[in-house]
Amino acid sequence: MPQTKIRARFARSAVVRARIAAYVVRRLGPALSIMAAYTVVASFLVRWDVVRHGAAVGDFGATVYAIYTQLFFEPTDPLPATTLARAVFFVTPIFGAVLVGEGIVKVGGELLDTERRHALWVRIMTSAMKDHVVVCGLGHVGYRVLEELRALGEDAVGIDREASDFVKTLQAEGVPVIVGDARRDELLAETGIARAKAVVCATNDDLANLEIALDAKRMNPKIRVIMRMFDQRLAAKVGGALELDQSFSTSALSAPVIALSARLAGVKSAYRIDDRPRVVCELPALAAWHGTTVGALEAKLDVRVLRLSRARVYERATPDRKIGADDTLVVDADAEELSRLCS
């Protein structure tokens, strides 16, 4: 993983911790403010009541500390002799119990309950993300897309309507995943869509993908939109009409790979350029290539050598590297030309 991405993750980790602390303080803020105000007022009342009865009283800081410890059931001063001061000392622990209980209900409930704690963690994580990828729909396609993004070192957030096995697996691996309908603006906003660099619409519903794509563009006009559609003809029309960055059909993507796998061994992927099929393929060096340099082979054929390996140890394909009989090549080639060479 690039050092810049590692540093970015460390920085985001620090931001997440700071935001968790800020969240706790914000949730407890009202109770802490009331506690501080009560401590000051109660201290004035106790001092006033003691002084008006002619009793000696220490400095103000000591009185504040005495009331503060009373709030947490750890009294440091003896019970005063005057009526009002005694009342304050009796009431203070009860008041403290109420405030502590409120804090436990507000913060403890979210931190102790597994689902609420996870939802809080996801909100804080996504609020700290920038230039990440949002994957909507975590079925077979969406799950694998998100796994590939993670393998590439990209930050990603997932959203799916149901807590499927894929969702649970990602959550267990520490991936921020929101369970809910991505067509709801508030849930899509929770993914940090306004700061994301790309959104992948990969649900199994063409209309849902289209709606999510439009919402994403509305919330973030600069976002890159990649949309899955089962109807490839509709995908091409929609992609052009709405100026989406990429629309694709999984069947259209997989069909060339399956078809070419029937003709060639070692097919890794396939695609089309100018309506001609090209293939990324791993194959043993053909006899006609032995002793030829990579540069000479590429100059002669419509082939680009991506990697060479010997005993499964891969190396870069430099132009002056000679191809040996024991070599295995990973090539990007015109499918028709490669088929003729291998036949």
C-alpha positions, 0 to 999 in steps of 0.5 A, spaced: 500 500 500 502 506 498 505 510 504 500 516 502 494 512 503 498 509 510 499 516 512 492 518 510 489 512 514 493 513 520 490 521 520 483 518 519 484 514 525 486 520 529 480 524 526 475 518 528 478 518 535 477 525 536 470 525 533 468 519 538 471 524 544 467 530 541 461 526 540 461 523 548 462 530 550 457 533 546 452 528 548 454 529 555 454 536 555 448 539 557 448 534 564 456 536 565 453 544 564 448 543 569 453 539 574 457 545 574 452 550 575 449 546 581 456 545 584 457 553 584 450 555 586 450 549 592 457 552 594 454 559 595 448 557 598 452 552 603 457 558 605 452 563 605 448 559 610 454 557 614 457 564 615 450 567 617 450 562 623 457 565 625 460 558 623 467 558 620 468 556 613 474 555 609 476 558 602 471 557 596 475 552 592 474 547 598 467 548 598 466 547 591 470 540 592 466 538 597 460 539 593 463 536 587 465 529 591 458 529 594 455 529 587 459 522 586 457 519 593 464 520 596 464 526 601 470 529 604 467 534 609 463 532 615 455 534 615 454 541 616 450 544 623 446 549 619 439 547 616 440 549 609 447 547 608 445 540 611 439 540 606 444 541 600 448 535 602 443 531 603 440 533 596 446 533 592 448 525 592 440 524 589 442 530 584 448 527 582 445 520 581 440 523 576 445 526 572 449 520 572 443 516 570 442 520 564 449 520 562 448 512 562 442 512 558 444 517 553 451 515 552 452 508 555 446 505 551 449 507 545 456 504 547 453 498 550 448 496 545 451 492 539 447 495 534 447 502 536 454 502 537 456 499 530 451 504 527 455 510 531 461 507 529 459 507 522 457 514 522 463 517 525 467 513 520 464 515 514 464 522 517 471 522 517 472 519 510 473 523 503 475 521 496 472 514 498 468 509 494 460 508 495 458 501 493 450 500 493 448 493 493 452 488 497 450 482 493 455 477 489 457 483 485 457 489 490 461 484 495 466 482 490 467 490 488 468 492 495 473 486 496 477 488 490 477 496 492 479 494 499 485 490 495 487 496 491 487 500 498 481 504 497 477 507 502 470 504 501 463 504 504 457 499 503 450 500 503 445 494 502 437 493 504 438 487 508 443 484 513 445 479 509 451 474 510 455 478 505 454 484 509 455 481 516 462 478 513 464 485 511 462 488 518 466 483 521 472 485 517 471 492 520 468 495 513 463 501 514 456 498 512 449 501 512 443 497 512 437 500 509 435 503 502 440 507 498 434 510 495 433 514 501 436 521 501 438 521 508 441 514 508 445 515 502 448 522 505 450 518 511 455 514 506 459 521 505 456 521 498 458 528 498 465 527 499 466 521 495 469 520 489 465 514 486 459 511 487 458 503 484 450 502 483 450 494 484 443 492 486 439 487 482 434 492 480 435 497 474 430 502 476 433 502 483 440 503 480 438 509 476 435 512 482 441 512 486 445 514 480 441 520 479 441 522 487 448 521 487 449 526 482 444 531 485 448 530 492 455 531 488 455 533 481 463 531 481 462 524 483 464 518 478 458 514 477 458 506 475 452 503 474 450 496 473 444 494 469 441 487 466 439 490 460 445 492 456 441 496 451 438 500 456 445 501 460 448 504 453 442 509 452 441 511 459 449 512 460 449 516 454 443 520 456 444 522 463 452 523 462 454 517 467 461 515 467 460 508 466 454 503 465 455 495 465 451 489 464 454 483 468 452 478 463 455 482 457 462 483 461 462 475 463 460 473 456 466 474 452 470 471 458 466 465 458 466 464 450 474 465 449 475 460 455 472 455 451 477 457 445 483 458 449 486 456 456 488 461 461 483 466 460 484 472 465 479 477 462 476 479 456 474 486 453 472 489 446 475 495 443 472 497 436 468 491 436 474 486 436 475 482 442 481 482 446 484 477 452 488 477 458 491 470 458 496 466 461 500 461 457 506 457 456 511 460 451 510 458 444 515 454 441 516 460 436 517 465 441 523 461 444 529 466 444 525 472 442 526 478 446 519 481 449 520 487 445 521 484 438 515 479 440 511 486 441 513 489 435 511 483 430 504 481 433 498 485 436 501 482 443 503 486 449 507 482 454 504 484 461 508 479 466 513 473 465 514 467 470 518 461 471 516 456 477 510 461 478 515 467 480 513 473 476 517 478 473 516 485 469 517 484 462 522 488 459 523 489 452 530 486 452 528 480 456 529 473 452 523 468 452 525 462 454 522 455 453 520 454 461 517 461 461 510 462 462 507 469 459 501 473 461 499 477 455 494 482 453 492 480 445 487 480 440 483 474 441 483 472 434 490 473 433 492 469 439 487 463 437 490 462 431 497 462 434 495 457 439 491 453 434 
